[in-house]
Amino acid sequence: MDSTPPPDVAPEPEPLPGESGTRLSGAWTAVVVGLLAMVAILVFILQNQQGVEVSFLIFSGRLPLAVALLFAMILGALIVFAFGAARLLQLRMVARDARRKAVNTDS
């Protein structure tokens, strides 16, 4: 049996500026993910061409199933966006009021 200790493994050096994740690498990652999502949506639409009857409020008509689901997804995303924007506006107003009160108490 060999009783010699294993050689020390040198720690990896710290990454130099620009070697770790950058904004550009994040953008490319987002582009790739976006393209993959578009391909998946396109395949979904092409595989779901059968027509369905759609009624909403006073509107009614016949659409391909995938298009109807896509409209529903977009409407849901808009609702989520609206609630998120309202919440951000509310938080900004609270923060602005807190800053004003802090400035008035300091004077």
Secondary structure, 3 states (H helix, E strand, C coil): CCCCCCCCCCCCCCCCCCCCCCHHHHHHHHHHHHHHHHHHHHHHHHHCCCEEEEEECCEEEEEEHHHHHHHHHHHHHHHHHHHHHHHHHHHHHHHHHHHHHHHHHHC
